[in-house]
């Protein structure tokens, strides 16, 4: 498998085309790209994984319903700047209008179009400006304007950079690609992170293969990251396979399915790490690994307790190797750990062995937690269960950025 990070985005997979325009969703008249379309003339099979929040945005419900009724589609329309969440019946109608207008402009059926939105919660959509933007984006597609990188910018909210990658898989019958694009920087906690992520592949893949595969991959990648412990109303991962390469993934071949899975994991893991690294006003990315638990579920419970602890995260920001806070968080995860059996390491430097502090290594701990990226490993010495979670520190900058969503606050995060 060959892999490249930060590329043209979803158009790296053959037969997919993108366009993006400034439709002034935010009403600031700043020329910011905020609406994008992905289109394949060949029908694509589709799969989706969505937020588990009880409060789901209108486009999330729209996509879930569409997937329950259809295997194939042709397009995706996305806007940033407004989440179309908690917007009542009008929001439901607006999601339908986005689909129907995109379909009209591309000569498709309404049920051929997926819809995603990201941005501020609880505000009505400026649907007239959005429909004009859809018309302009469709015209760019018709004119053959290359819009892969523009689409990457159009889906951003509080992100500071675009996120994309592509994996290429060589098979006996040819070569296919899996491309990915994502946005996300705040409200990052599975299931899933506050994010939109899209995968395109020019392999031919049955939906009966693609759908469970995507769920597995998301659980292994996007669902193992956290920035602030908050779950969004709009989290969505969509995968599309249009068969443009003429390479078919045989639904009866475990080796072919595994090759596709490996490529999807590579793409999604890269995007997940980029999302964490772009967390709102963070200064550190920390990999928390818990091993030796009674089972994987217990290991994940402990890892998440550590990764989401405000005391732990602030100590990371202060470059303080305060292992007591890590142990405290592990304890209240209630996984039945025994402190006297606990091993803890900063990178490979021991902090605890069988519950005994290794204080002679204090200077090394200090040096490690002063880095931009480091890892922590805790062994419960109870069994074979293991889990790793990517997390970040918590800074004054994050608090300042998110302390108000009032539109008049220039420092506020109005996106979700």
C-alpha positions as semicolon CSV with decimal commas, in nm:
position;residue;x (nm);y (nm);z (nm)
1;X;0,000;0,000;0,000
2;X;0,121;0,350;-0,084
3;X;0,007;0,644;0,125
4;X;0,015;1,023;0,098
5;X;-0,101;1,280;0,349
6;X;-0,233;1,627;0,263
7;X;-0,336;1,586;-0,098
8;X;-0,613;1,695;-0,335
9;X;-0,866;1,525;-0,112
10;X;-1,166;1,327;-0,227
11;X;-1,090;1,370;-0,598
12;X;-0,781;1,150;-0,555
13;X;-1,020;0,856;-0,605
14;X;-1,110;0,826;-0,972
15;X;-1,450;0,945;-1,091
16;X;-1,517;1,181;-0,800
17;X;-1,535;1,557;-0,858
18;X;-1,563;1,845;-0,612
19;X;-1,661;2,209;-0,616
20;X;-1,673;2,472;-0,343
21;X;-1,803;2,828;-0,323
22;X;-1,855;3,114;-0,079
23;X;-2,229;3,132;-0,011
24;X;-2,207;3,356;0,298
25;X;-2,366;3,105;0,535
26;X;-2,233;3,303;0,833
27;X;-2,367;3,633;0,700
28;X;-2,028;3,806;0,732
29;X;-1,968;3,874;0,362
30;X;-1,605;3,773;0,407
31;X;-1,572;3,556;0,096
32;X;-1,502;3,245;0,303
33;X;-1,563;2,913;0,128
34;X;-1,851;2,747;0,309
35;X;-2,036;2,518;0,071
36;X;-1,911;2,217;-0,122
37;X;-2,040;1,941;-0,347
38;X;-1,894;1,597;-0,417
39;X;-2,025;1,432;-0,733
40;X;-1,975;1,103;-0,914
41;X;-2,143;1,039;-1,247
42;X;-2,115;0,669;-1,170
43;X;-2,349;0,567;-0,887
44;X;-2,166;0,488;-0,565
45;X;-2,249;0,247;-0,287
46;X;-2,259;0,425;0,045
47;X;-2,203;0,371;0,416
48;X;-2,238;0,598;0,715
49;X;-2,167;0,620;1,087
50;X;-2,329;0,897;1,289
51;X;-2,332;1,069;1,626
52;X;-2,485;0,871;1,913
53;X;-2,606;1,195;2,072
54;X;-2,981;1,184;2,144
55;X;-2,998;1,531;1,989
56;X;-2,924;1,481;1,621
57;X;-2,911;1,755;1,361
58;X;-3,155;1,753;1,070
59;X;-2,894;1,649;0,809
60;X;-2,785;1,357;1,028
61;X;-3,141;1,229;1,042
62;X;-3,176;1,289;0,668
63;X;-2,865;1,081;0,590
64;X;-2,964;0,803;0,828
65;X;-3,303;0,777;0,661
66;X;-3,148;0,781;0,314
67;X;-2,909;0,499;0,402
68;X;-3,196;0,292;0,538
69;X;-3,374;0,311;0,202
70;X;-3,101;0,316;-0,064
71;X;-2,771;0,149;-0,144
72;X;-2,659;0,390;-0,417
73;X;-2,631;0,765;-0,464
74;X;-2,440;1,020;-0,674
75;X;-2,362;1,328;-0,466
76;X;-2,299;1,497;-0,133
77;X;-2,364;1,860;-0,042
78;X;-2,201;2,012;0,267
79;X;-2,215;2,353;0,431
80;X;-2,012;2,497;0,717
81;X;-2,106;2,787;0,944
82;X;-2,449;2,656;1,043
83;X;-2,515;2,312;1,192
84;X;-2,887;2,305;1,112
85;X;-2,929;2,147;1,455
86;X;-3,215;2,213;1,698
87;X;-3,395;2,404;1,425
88;X;-3,730;2,222;1,434
89;X;-3,943;2,141;1,134
90;X;-3,787;2,423;0,934
91;X;-3,447;2,258;0,972
92;X;-3,586;1,931;0,841
93;X;-3,728;2,114;0,539
94;X;-3,400;2,296;0,481
95;X;-3,206;1,969;0,470
96;X;-3,458;1,842;0,215
97;X;-3,422;2,162;0,012
98;X;-3,042;2,127;0,005
99;X;-3,079;1,774;-0,132
100;X;-3,348;1,859;-0,386
101;X;-3,169;2,172;-0,515
102;X;-2,842;1,982;-0,555
103;X;-3,028;1,707;-0,737
104;X;-3,200;1,960;-0,965
105;X;-2,874;2,128;-1,056
106;X;-2,700;1,796;-1,127
107;X;-2,997;1,629;-1,299
108;X;-3,035;1,368;-1,027
109;X;-3,313;1,237;-0,807
110;X;-3,335;1,393;-0,459
111;X;-3,257;1,056;-0,304
112;X;-2,925;1,055;-0,490
113;X;-2,786;1,328;-0,261
114;X;-2,646;1,317;0,092
115;X;-2,651;1,631;0,308
116;X;-2,416;1,741;0,586
117;X;-2,392;2,062;0,787
118;X;-2,151;2,186;1,052
119;X;-2,134;2,508;1,248
120;X;-2,343;2,700;1,500
121;X;-2,627;2,515;1,672
122;X;-2,980;2,654;1,706
123;X;-2,985;2,909;1,423
124;X;-3,204;2,891;1,115
125;X;-3,032;2,815;0,788
126;X;-2,993;3,103;0,539
127;X;-3,144;2,869;0,286
128;X;-3,179;3,120;0,002
129;X;-2,805;3,195;0,012
130;X;-2,729;2,825;0,035
131;X;-2,940;2,737;-0,268
132;X;-2,763;3,009;-0,467
133;X;-2,433;2,858;-0,354
134;X;-2,544;2,513;-0,468
135;X;-2,624;2,657;-0,812
136;X;-2,280;2,820;-0,834
137;X;-2,100;2,504;-0,720
138;X;-2,291;2,294;-0,972
139;X;-2,187;2,534;-1,247
140;X;-1,824;2,495;-1,142
141;X;-1,863;2,118;-1,166
142;X;-2,013;2,152;-1,513
143;X;-1,724;2,376;-1,618
144;X;-1,471;2,117;-1,501
145;X;-1,312;2,345;-1,242
146;X;-1,090;2,139;-1,010
147;X;-1,228;2,186;-0,663
148;X;-1,070;1,916;-0,446
149;X;-0,864;2,147;-0,230
150;X;-1,135;2,413;-0,225
151;X;-1,380;2,155;-0,087
152;X;-1,134;2,082;0,196
153;X;-1,143;2,448;0,296
154;X;-1,519;2,482;0,259
155;X;-1,599;2,227;0,531
156;X;-1,381;2,388;0,800
157;X;-1,517;2,564;1,108
158;X;-1,273;2,636;1,394
159;X;-1,005;2,425;1,226
160;X;-0,673;2,591;1,151
161;X;-0,583;2,361;0,862
162;X;-0,731;2,119;0,610
163;X;-0,707;1,744;0,661
164;X;-0,680;1,495;0,374
165;X;-0,496;1,185;0,260
166;X;-0,504;0,898;0,011
167;X;-0,403;0,531;0,015
168;X;-0,336;0,333;-0,302
169;X;-0,392;-0,042;-0,311
170;X;-0,239;-0,265;-0,578
171;X;-0,422;-0,588;-0,660
172;X;-0,392;-0,863;-0,920
173;X;-0,672;-0,702;-1,118
174;X;-0,553;-0,343;-1,093
175;X;-0,507;-0,044;-0,863
176;X;-0,766;0,143;-0,659
177;X;-0,752;0,436;-0,420
178;X;-0,913;0,530;-0,091
179;X;-0,917;0,906;-0,031
180;X;-1,023;1,090;0,281
181;X;-1,111;1,439;0,402
182;X;-1,220;1,562;0,743
183;X;-1,291;1,864;0,959
184;X;-1,285;1,887;1,334
185;X;-1,108;2,080;1,611
186;X;-1,347;2,126;1,904
187;X;-1,623;1,924;2,075
188;X;-1,407;1,620;2,010
189;X;-1,516;1,307;2,194
190;X;-1,656;0,993;2,039
191;X;-1,889;0,841;1,972
192;X;-1,775;1,016;1,749
193;X;-1,561;1,324;1,757
194;X;-1,724;1,653;1,654
195;X;-1,636;1,614;1,299
196;X;-1,732;1,545;0,946
197;X;-1,525;1,288;0,761
198;X;-1,568;1,157;0,408
199;X;-1,405;0,866;0,228
200;X;-1,416;0,804;-0,145
201;X;-1,285;0,497;-0,322
202;X;-1,285;0,404;-0,688
203;X;-1,300;0,035;-0,597
204;X;-1,627;-0,149;-0,655
205;X;-1,754;-0,249;-0,312
206;X;-2,092;-0,395;-0,222
207;X;-2,277;-0,201;0,046
208;X;-2,307;-0,526;0,243
209;X;-1,927;-0,514;0,273
210;X;-1,874;-0,139;0,298
211;X;-2,122;-0,066;0,576
212;X;-2,000;-0,304;0,849
213;X;-1,642;-0,231;0,744
214;X;-1,684;0,141;0,797
215;X;-1,832;0,084;1,143
216;X;-1,532;-0,132;1,239
217;X;-1,285;0,123;1,108
218;X;-1,455;0,416;1,283
219;X;-1,456;0,228;1,613
220;X;-1,083;0,166;1,573
221;X;-0,986;0,520;1,471
222;X;-1,220;0,818;1,512
223;X;-1,376;0,667;1,823
224;X;-1,038;0,659;1,996
225;X;-0,972;1,034;2,012
226;X;-1,076;1,309;2,253
227;X;-1,000;1,679;2,291
228;X;-1,261;1,810;2,534
229;X;-1,500;1,525;2,611
230;X;-1,794;1,687;2,431
231;X;-2,005;1,504;2,173
232;X;-2,160;1,690;1,881
233;X;-2,505;1,683;1,726
234;X;-2,365;1,656;1,372
235;X;-2,089;1,393;1,377
236;X;-2,089;1,205;1,048
237;X;-1,857;0,971;0,860
238;X;-1,963;0,878;0,508
239;X;-1,791;0,640;0,266
240;X;-1,862;0,617;-0,107
241;X;-1,742;0,351;-0,356
242;X;-1,806;0,416;-0,726
243;X;-1,613;0,133;-0,900
244;X;-1,440;0,374;-1,140
245;X;-1,114;0,174;-1,126
246;X;-1,293;-0,144;-1,241
247;X;-1,134;-0,324;-0,946
248;X;-1,397;-0,517;-0,753
249;X;-1,350;-0,613;-0,389
250;X;-1,483;-0,967;-0,381
251;X;-1,731;-0,999;-0,096
252;X;-1,624;-1,363;-0,052
253;X;-1,252;-1,291;-0,036
254;X;-1,128;-1,216;0,314
255;X;-0,788;-1,110;0,180
256;X;-0,943;-0,851;-0,054
257;X;-1,171;-0,720;0,220
258;X;-0,874;-0,702;0,457
259;X;-0,673;-0,500;0,202
260;X;-0,958;-0,251;0,175
261;X;-0,994;-0,243;0,553
262;X;-0,622;-0,175;0,595
263;X;-0,644;0,118;0,353
264;X;-0,951;0,260;0,528
265;X;-0,785;0,228;0,869
266;X;-0,473;0,403;0,740
267;X;-0,680;0,691;0,600
268;X;-0,906;0,728;0,904
269;X;-0,623;0,698;1,157
270;X;-0,434;0,974;0,979
271;X;-0,741;1,198;0,977
272;X;-0,818;1,123;1,342
273;X;-0,466;1,217;1,448
274;X;-0,484;1,537;1,244
275;X;-0,813;1,628;1,414
276;X;-0,660;1,585;1,759
277;X;-0,349;1,778;1,655
278;X;-0,573;2,063;1,541
279;X;-0,767;2,077;1,869
280;X;-0,880;2,424;1,970
281;X;-0,584;2,610;2,122
282;X;-0,406;2,293;2,235
283;X;-0,029;2,272;2,281
284;X;0,020;1,898;2,332
285;X;-0,101;1,568;2,187
286;X;-0,078;1,271;2,423
287;X;-0,127;0,902;2,348
288;X;-0,272;0,721;2,649
289;X;-0,234;0,343;2,636
290;X;-0,381;0,110;2,895
291;X;-0,283;-0,255;2,879
292;X;-0,307;-0,557;3,104
293;X;-0,675;-0,494;3,179
294;X;-0,924;-0,775;3,233
295;X;-1,070;-0,701;2,888
296;X;-1,064;-0,436;2,614
297;X;-1,377;-0,266;2,746
298;X;-1,217;-0,212;3,087
299;X;-0,897;-0,088;2,924
300;X;-1,093;0,167;2,721
301;X;-1,283;0,283;3,030
302;X;-0,956;0,355;3,211
303;X;-0,791;0,516;2,909
304;X;-1,088;0,749;2,856
305;X;-1,101;0,844;3,223
306;X;-0,737;0,954;3,204
307;X;-0,768;1,118;2,863
308;X;-1,074;1,323;2,965
309;X;-0,966;1,423;3,317
310;X;-0,950;1,802;3,343
311;X;-0,687;1,776;3,617
312;X;-0,473;1,547;3,403
313;X;-0,509;1,764;3,093
314;X;-0,421;2,085;3,278
315;X;-0,115;1,919;3,431
316;X;0,000;1,826;3,080
317;X;-0,038;2,189;2,979
318;X;0,174;2,287;3,280
319;X;0,439;2,030;3,188
320;X;0,380;1,864;3,525
321;X;0,431;1,483;3,533
322;X;0,169;1,449;3,805
323;X;0,122;1,074;3,792
324;X;-0,106;1,089;4,097
325;X;-0,377;1,250;3,884
326;X;-0,346;0,972;3,625
327;X;-0,380;0,705;3,893
328;X;-0,677;0,886;4,049
329;X;-0,857;0,899;3,711
330;X;-0,778;0,533;3,648
331;X;-0,925;0,448;3,987
332;X;-1,257;0,622;3,939
333;X;-1,302;0,440;3,608
334;X;-1,393;0,148;3,839
335;X;-1,229;-0,122;3,631
336;X;-1,127;-0,312;3,943
337;X;-0,759;-0,220;3,927
338;X;-0,526;-0,293;4,218
339;X;-0,279;-0,011;4,282
340;X;-0,012;-0,246;4,416
341;X;-0,001;-0,417;4,072
342;X;0,010;-0,097;3,869
343;X;0,293;-0,009;3,629
344;X;0,308;0,340;3,474
345;X;0,547;0,480;3,215
346;X;0,612;0,817;3,053
347;X;0,732;0,691;2,716
348;X;0,957;0,405;2,837
349;X;1,059;0,574;3,160
350;X;0,894;0,416;3,466
351;X;0,692;0,627;3,708
352;X;0,544;0,330;3,897
353;X;0,642;-0,035;3,919
354;X;0,399;-0,257;4,104
355;X;0,262;0,055;4,271
356;X;0,604;0,176;4,387
357;X;0,702;0,532;4,276
358;X;1,023;0,550;4,072
359;X;1,115;0,902;4,180
360;X;1,476;0,883;4,062
361;X;1,342;0,935;3,709
362;X;1,166;1,262;3,791
363;X;1,390;1,475;3,566
364;X;1,320;1,246;3,271
365;X;0,946;1,268;3,338
366;X;0,974;1,647;3,333
367;X;1,155;1,643;3,002
368;X;0,904;1,408;2,842
369;X;0,590;1,601;2,942
370;X;0,751;1,922;2,814
371;X;0,735;1,783;2,459
372;X;0,464;1,866;2,208
373;X;0,387;1,496;2,172
374;X;0,445;1,213;2,416
375;X;0,292;0,887;2,530
376;X;0,180;0,742;2,861
377;X;0,146;0,370;2,918
378;X;-0,033;0,212;3,214
379;X;-0,028;-0,164;3,276
380;X;-0,293;-0,294;3,516
381;X;-0,136;-0,644;3,515
382;X;-0,476;-0,811;3,528
383;X;-0,525;-0,965;3,185
384;X;-0,490;-0,913;2,809
385;X;-0,721;-0,614;2,755
386;X;-0,572;-0,306;2,588
387;X;-0,677;0,028;2,442
388;X;-0,510;0,347;2,320
389;X;-0,674;0,692;2,311
390;X;-0,535;1,014;2,165
391;X;-0,590;1,319;2,383
392;X;-0,467;1,676;2,432
393;X;-0,389;1,923;2,705
394;X;-0,636;2,188;2,825
395;X;-0,525;2,551;2,799
396;X;-0,640;2,901;2,888
397;X;-0,665;2,953;2,515
398;X;-0,929;2,680;2,485
399;X;-1,133;2,840;2,764
400;X;-1,104;3,186;2,610
401;X;-1,197;3,055;2,266
402;X;-1,507;2,876;2,393
403;X;-1,625;3,093;2,683
404;X;-1,903;3,248;2,478
405;X;-2,085;3,171;2,157
406;X;-2,232;3,517;2,137
407;X;-2,183;3,644;1,780
408;X;-2,047;3,974;1,915
409;X;-1,752;3,801;2,084
410;X;-1,468;3,803;1,830
411;X;-1,282;3,529;2,020
412;X;-1,573;3,290;2,058
413;X;-1,616;2,955;1,890
414;X;-1,952;2,977;1,714
415;X;-1,898;2,645;1,540
416;X;-1,997;2,297;1,647
